Amino acid sequence: MPTLTVFTPTYNRSHTLGRTYQSLCCQTCRDFEWLVIDDGSTDNTKSLVSKWQAEDRIPIRYIYKQNGGLYTGYNTAYGNIDSELCVCIDSDDYMPDNAVELIVSHWTQRGDKQYAGLLGLDFHMDGTPIGGYFPADLRETFYYELNAKRIRTGDSKPVLRTDLVRKVAPMIGFPEEKNFNPVYMTWQVCDNLPLLVINDNLCFVDYQYQTGGDSMSADIWKQYVNSPRSFQKQRILELQLRHNSPLNLLRVAIHYVAESLLANDKHWLSHSPRKGLTLSVYPFGVCLYWLTLCRAH
């Protein structure tokens, strides 16, 4: 049983998936397997992965499922991972050659049951860290604190203990809404236990939306409109997380009001875990609601 499972949810990304595969073949540590979750692709993803499995350069598992959105791919992955640690590498991203070695060595030396896993950096394609490096003296952190308390902005790469993600999975969404962010499960896992910090690159990120692609990060305003109940559920969780800040709670409460209005939830106040705060920011939430409708169309 390998220490790490690298899992990749993918949908019609055969044109980028090969780069992910090649990066895994170049790893300096082979203590991992690759789990590909095909979210109903209609391109040649299946035949491509079958070809790579036949090459037998790295251990590959392939699971095909009906299209349901990114979070359902995470659900499927978490239900099929047996290794101690797991990390998601998107189908348009890839790992530097030493990423698995960094993960396994840091966990072997420092990891134990008081940590939820590890946290490394995502890098731009030009070789610079997204949002900069972690503070030099930061040894561990709660995941939600990074942005909520402005410790660091920009994407980072969580590597989680599989036993913990299994406790919060599957993530229950809404069948007609596909834009439910699987970070929901990461926040749940990392609210009680911190992550060990690796101030090194674990993933090169190729943001597809920058070139007009189909990234989940593209056009967030339309996502708010198309998946309002999913975002509302996410805000409810954020309002309950322990490692928050007063300023961030204000931001989340405003979003909660806006997304409750988008979801046409007449019981939005009773559903809020922070009713006083939610009521106090209601006018700002209404403004965000109208701004969202304008920006989405």
C-alpha positions as CSV (number, residue, x, y, z in Angstrom):
1,M,0.0,0.0,0.0
2,P,1.6,3.3,-1.0
3,T,1.7,6.3,1.4
4,L,0.1,8.7,-1.1
5,T,-2.7,8.6,-3.6
6,V,-2.7,11.4,-6.2
7,F,-6.2,11.7,-7.5
8,T,-7.3,13.6,-10.6
9,P,-11.0,14.3,-11.3
10,T,-11.3,15.0,-15.1
11,Y,-13.9,15.9,-17.6
12,N,-12.9,16.1,-21.3
13,R,-9.3,17.1,-20.6
14,S,-7.4,14.5,-22.6
15,H,-5.6,17.4,-24.2
16,T,-4.0,18.4,-20.8
17,L,-4.1,15.1,-18.9
18,G,-0.9,13.8,-20.6
19,R,1.1,16.5,-18.9
20,T,-0.2,15.4,-15.5
21,Y,0.7,11.8,-16.3
22,Q,4.2,12.6,-17.5
23,S,4.9,14.6,-14.3
24,L,4.0,11.6,-12.2
25,C,6.2,9.3,-14.3
26,C,9.1,11.7,-13.5
27,Q,8.7,11.6,-9.7
28,T,11.8,11.0,-7.7
29,C,9.8,9.0,-5.1
30,R,7.5,6.2,-6.3
31,D,5.6,5.7,-3.0
32,F,2.2,6.7,-4.6
33,E,-0.5,5.6,-7.0
34,W,-2.6,7.7,-9.4
35,L,-6.4,7.5,-9.3
36,V,-8.2,9.0,-12.3
37,I,-11.8,9.8,-11.8
38,D,-13.5,10.3,-15.2
39,D,-16.6,12.5,-14.7
40,G,-18.4,11.3,-17.8
41,S,-15.9,12.4,-20.4
42,T,-16.9,12.2,-24.0
43,D,-13.4,12.6,-25.5
44,N,-10.7,9.9,-25.6
45,T,-9.8,10.0,-21.9
46,K,-10.6,6.4,-21.3
47,S,-8.5,5.0,-24.2
48,L,-5.7,7.3,-23.3
49,V,-5.6,6.2,-19.6
50,S,-5.9,2.5,-20.8
51,K,-2.8,3.1,-22.9
52,W,-0.9,4.5,-19.9
53,Q,-2.0,1.6,-17.8
54,A,-0.5,-0.8,-20.4
55,E,2.8,1.1,-20.3
56,D,3.0,0.2,-16.6
57,R,5.3,3.1,-15.7
58,I,3.3,4.0,-12.6
59,P,0.4,2.3,-10.8
60,I,-2.9,3.8,-12.2
61,R,-6.5,3.2,-11.2
62,Y,-9.3,4.5,-13.5
63,I,-12.9,5.0,-12.5
64,Y,-15.6,6.2,-14.9
65,K,-18.7,7.8,-13.5
66,Q,-21.7,9.7,-14.7
67,N,-21.1,13.5,-15.0
68,G,-22.0,15.2,-11.8
69,G,-19.5,18.0,-11.3
70,L,-16.2,18.4,-9.5
71,Y,-17.3,17.7,-6.0
72,T,-18.8,14.3,-7.1
73,G,-15.4,13.4,-8.4
74,Y,-13.9,14.1,-5.0
75,N,-16.7,12.0,-3.4
76,T,-15.8,9.1,-5.7
77,A,-12.1,9.5,-5.0
78,Y,-12.5,9.6,-1.2
79,G,-14.6,6.5,-1.4
80,N,-11.9,4.5,-3.2
81,I,-8.6,5.6,-1.6
82,D,-6.9,3.3,0.9
83,S,-3.5,5.1,1.3
84,E,-2.6,7.1,4.4
85,L,-2.5,10.4,2.5
86,C,-4.2,11.8,-0.6
87,V,-3.8,14.9,-2.7
88,C,-5.8,16.2,-5.7
89,I,-3.9,17.3,-8.8
90,D,-6.3,18.7,-11.3
91,S,-6.3,17.4,-14.9
92,D,-4.8,20.7,-16.2
93,D,-2.1,20.8,-13.6
94,Y,1.1,18.8,-12.9
95,M,3.6,18.1,-10.1
96,P,7.3,19.0,-10.0
97,D,9.6,16.0,-10.0
98,N,10.2,16.0,-6.3
99,A,6.7,16.7,-5.1
100,V,5.9,13.1,-3.9
101,E,9.3,12.9,-2.2
102,L,8.6,16.2,-0.3
103,I,5.2,14.9,0.8
104,V,6.4,11.5,1.9
105,S,9.6,12.7,3.6
106,H,7.9,15.5,5.5
107,W,5.1,13.2,6.7
108,T,7.5,10.5,7.7
109,Q,9.6,12.9,9.7
110,R,6.9,15.2,11.2
111,G,3.5,13.7,10.7
112,D,1.3,12.2,13.4
113,K,-2.3,12.0,14.6
114,Q,-2.3,15.6,15.8
115,Y,-2.2,16.9,12.3
116,A,-4.8,16.7,9.5
117,G,-2.0,16.4,6.9
118,L,0.4,18.7,5.0
119,L,0.1,22.0,3.2
120,G,2.4,23.0,0.4
121,L,2.4,25.7,-2.3
122,D,0.9,26.0,-5.7
123,F,3.0,27.6,-8.4
124,H,2.3,29.6,-11.5
125,M,3.5,28.2,-14.7
126,D,6.3,30.7,-14.7
127,G,7.8,29.2,-11.6
128,T,6.6,31.7,-9.0
129,P,4.4,30.8,-5.9
130,I,0.8,31.8,-6.2
131,G,0.3,34.4,-3.5
132,G,4.0,34.2,-2.4
133,Y,5.6,31.9,0.1
134,F,4.4,31.1,3.5
135,P,5.9,33.1,6.4
136,A,9.3,31.7,7.1
137,D,8.5,30.8,10.7
138,L,5.2,29.2,9.9
139,R,5.4,25.5,10.9
140,E,1.8,24.6,11.0
141,T,-1.6,26.3,10.3
142,F,-5.3,25.8,10.3
143,Y,-6.3,25.8,6.6
144,Y,-9.1,28.4,6.9
145,E,-6.9,30.8,8.8
146,L,-4.8,31.4,5.7
147,N,-7.3,33.7,4.0
148,A,-9.6,34.5,6.9
149,K,-6.8,36.0,9.0
150,R,-4.7,37.1,6.0
151,I,-1.7,34.9,6.8
152,R,-1.3,34.3,3.1
153,T,-3.4,34.9,-0.1
154,G,-3.4,32.6,-3.1
155,D,-3.9,29.0,-3.7
156,S,-2.1,26.3,-1.8
157,K,-2.0,22.5,-1.9
158,P,-3.5,20.5,1.0
159,V,-2.4,16.9,1.4
160,L,-4.9,15.3,3.7
161,R,-5.2,12.2,5.9
162,T,-7.5,9.7,4.2
163,D,-9.0,8.5,7.4
164,L,-10.2,12.1,8.1
165,V,-11.7,12.8,4.7
166,R,-13.6,9.6,4.8
167,K,-15.4,10.9,8.0
168,V,-16.8,14.0,6.1
169,A,-17.4,12.4,2.7
170,P,-19.5,12.2,0.7
171,M,-20.3,15.8,0.3
172,I,-24.1,16.1,-0.2
173,G,-24.9,18.7,-2.9
174,F,-27.8,19.5,-5.1
175,P,-28.3,17.3,-8.3
176,E,-28.9,20.3,-10.6
177,E,-26.0,22.4,-9.2
178,K,-22.5,21.3,-10.2
179,N,-20.5,24.3,-8.8
180,F,-20.3,23.1,-5.2
181,N,-16.6,23.6,-4.2
182,P,-15.1,20.5,-2.7
183,V,-13.0,22.8,-0.4
184,Y,-16.1,22.3,1.8
185,M,-14.7,19.0,2.9
186,T,-11.2,20.3,3.4
187,W,-12.5,23.0,5.7
188,Q,-14.4,20.4,7.7
189,V,-11.3,18.2,8.1
190,C,-9.0,21.1,9.0
191,D,-11.2,22.9,11.5
192,N,-10.1,20.7,14.4
193,L,-6.5,19.8,13.4
194,P,-3.8,21.9,11.8
195,L,-1.7,21.2,8.7
196,L,2.1,20.9,8.7
197,V,3.5,23.5,6.3
198,I,5.8,22.7,3.4
199,N,7.2,25.9,2.0
200,D,7.9,24.3,-1.4
201,N,6.1,23.8,-4.7
202,L,3.8,20.8,-4.8
203,C,1.9,21.7,-8.0
204,F,2.2,23.8,-11.1
205,V,-1.3,25.3,-11.8
206,D,-2.4,26.2,-15.3
207,Y,-5.5,28.4,-14.9
208,Q,-7.6,27.5,-18.0
209,Y,-9.9,30.5,-17.6
210,Q,-7.0,32.9,-18.3
211,T,-7.2,31.7,-21.9
212,G,-11.0,31.3,-22.1
213,G,-11.1,27.7,-21.0
214,D,-13.6,25.8,-18.8
215,S,-12.0,26.1,-15.4
216,M,-14.3,26.0,-12.3
217,S,-12.7,29.3,-11.3
218,A,-14.0,31.0,-14.4
219,D,-16.9,33.4,-14.2
220,I,-17.8,33.1,-10.5
221,W,-20.8,35.4,-10.9
222,K,-22.6,32.9,-13.1
223,Q,-21.7,30.2,-10.7
224,Y,-23.4,32.1,-7.9
225,V,-26.6,32.3,-10.0
226,N,-26.4,28.7,-11.3
227,S,-25.6,27.1,-7.9
228,P,-27.1,29.4,-5.2
229,R,-28.0,26.6,-2.7
230,S,-24.5,25.2,-2.9
231,F,-22.9,28.5,-2.1
232,Q,-25.5,29.1,0.6
233,K,-24.5,25.8,2.2
234,Q,-20.9,26.7,1.9
235,R,-21.4,30.0,3.7
236,I,-23.4,28.3,6.5
237,L,-20.3,26.1,7.1
238,E,-17.9,29.1,7.0
239,L,-20.0,31.0,9.6
240,Q,-19.5,28.1,12.0
241,L,-15.7,27.5,11.5
242,R,-13.6,28.1,14.5
243,H,-10.6,29.6,12.9
244,N,-12.1,32.8,11.5
245,S,-11.8,36.6,11.9
246,P,-14.4,39.3,12.6
247,L,-13.8,40.9,9.2
248,N,-14.1,37.7,7.3
249,L,-17.3,36.8,9.1
250,L,-18.8,40.0,7.9
251,R,-17.8,39.1,4.3
252,V,-19.2,35.6,4.6
253,A,-22.5,36.9,6.1
254,I,-23.0,39.3,3.3
255,H,-22.5,36.5,0.8
256,Y,-24.8,34.3,2.7
257,V,-27.6,36.9,2.4
258,A,-27.0,37.3,-1.3
259,E,-26.9,33.7,-2.1
260,S,-30.0,33.0,0.1
261,L,-31.9,35.5,-2.0
262,L,-30.6,33.9,-5.2
263,A,-31.8,30.5,-3.9
264,N,-35.2,32.1,-3.0
265,D,-34.9,30.8,0.5
266,K,-37.7,32.4,2.6
267,H,-36.2,31.0,5.8
268,W,-32.8,32.4,5.3
269,L,-32.6,34.0,8.7
270,S,-33.6,30.9,10.6
271,H,-31.1,28.8,8.6
272,S,-28.2,31.1,9.6
273,P,-25.9,30.0,12.4
274,R,-25.2,33.7,13.2
275,K,-28.6,35.3,13.1
276,G,-27.7,38.7,14.6
277,L,-24.7,39.2,12.3
278,T,-26.7,38.1,9.3
279,L,-29.6,40.4,10.0
280,S,-27.2,43.4,10.6
281,V,-25.6,42.9,7.1
282,Y,-28.8,42.3,5.3
283,P,-28.7,45.6,3.3
284,F,-25.2,44.9,2.0
285,G,-26.3,41.3,1.1
286,V,-29.2,42.8,-1.0
287,C,-26.7,45.0,-2.8
288,L,-24.5,42.0,-3.5
289,Y,-27.5,40.1,-4.8
290,W,-28.3,42.8,-7.4
291,L,-24.6,43.1,-8.3
292,T,-24.4,39.4,-8.9
293,L,-27.4,39.4,-11.2
294,C,-26.0,42.3,-13.2
295,R,-22.5,40.7,-13.5
296,A,-23.8,37.3,-14.4
297,H,-25.8,38.5,-17.4
